[in-house]
Amino acid sequence: MTEVVSLNLGRPSSLSFGGDRLKTGIFKWPIETAYLTKTGFRGDVQVDRENHGGEDKAVCVYTVEHYDHWQREMSTSFWPGTFGENLTVRDGYERDIRIGDVFSVGQAEVEVSQPRQPCHKLSKKVGELSFSNRVVERGFTGFYVRVLQEGLIAKGDEVSLSRRGSARCTIQMANNVMYKKTQDPSDLSALIEASALSDAWRSTLQART
């Protein structure tokens, strides 16, 4: 990651699809600056606290380069914040980002904890129920970070790598293990043993051993 392209916060809103009306916090709007706490940005709301937010998933991050792909594949407009991410960054590819990577951004410091798990609300927001499955198939999930040091973050801030996580445990590898049920037991073990992995993912993966 090199730069904060967009900083996105949201309030509770309604999402209508197929006659259903859902409460959600997936609609985000760009702002110039916000203060990051241990549980997320002040002024941002996660409606579904079971699946979003908390210290292990304080901030959702997505790389801006993926939006070009989705616009071509889906023939519709995508823009920073469409995925409900708080930070749209440059050069945040899943193949390069590792579980346990620590980044300095603005006044804050964050640590990568797990891939983002796309849900039905993302599909309904885009208007195609299979969209979350497409995200998983492409591996363009984005990821979550926990906050090691609170502080102010602004659009345009540089994102600099402070410490690398395990070379083996990239977000791409974690997605393959979780969703594609990679059969190599050493990959599963390495991911479970990654100290920075979120408790939720570790519990799910330990159940397979």
Helices and strands as residue ranges (DSSP letters): E 3-9, E 13-17, E 20-24, E 29-31, E 33-37, E 40-41, G 55-57, E 59-63, H 65-74, E 87-90, E 102-105, E 108-115, H 120-126, H 131-138, E 143-149, E 151-154, E 159-163, H 171-179, H 185-193, H 199-206
